[in-house]
């Protein structure tokens, strides 16, 4: 098994591409070892000293390291944990695990403006941030401000503010003039 790695804009996060499907649908985000109870793969990764976050996308795993840890030391252990998982035949997630599809399905309560914002995020923004090992979830729209939750490599990334302001905010303001600002939420 050959696992490729890619750097992300977040220096604390590496993207691992096992060459196999990781999630057949949706995404999964684990920010603590306790949250990883529903995932044999995430449990293996959190067992590596220095791992503080795990995110699963369709064909990738992003791993976030603790401050002060060195990827030079950590990378081999993370690669070993991923390889061990796929060799074991264990599922990525337990059958009863809750996953997020990450999509922003429009509902009857959404007005046309919110539906347009959600569609732009799903079709233009999310595919781009997935390339960097992350995800962005729509949280709300109020008085011209769009609130977004950043996950995976995007969470805690030093360049996420630039991505929000120069990328996403400009895109949304162009297509939806009612948008005046984009803000991250925790």
Secondary structure, DSSP 8 states (H G I E B T S, - for coil): ---EEEE-SSTTEEEEE-SS-S-SSSBEEESSTGGGGG-HHHHHHHTSTTEEEEEE-SS-EEEEE-TT--HHHHHHHHHHHHHHHHHHT--SS-TT---B-------TTS-HHHHHHHHHIIIIIHHHHHHTTEEEEEEEEETTEEEEEEEETTTT-TTHHHIIIIIIIHHHHHH-TT--EEEEE-
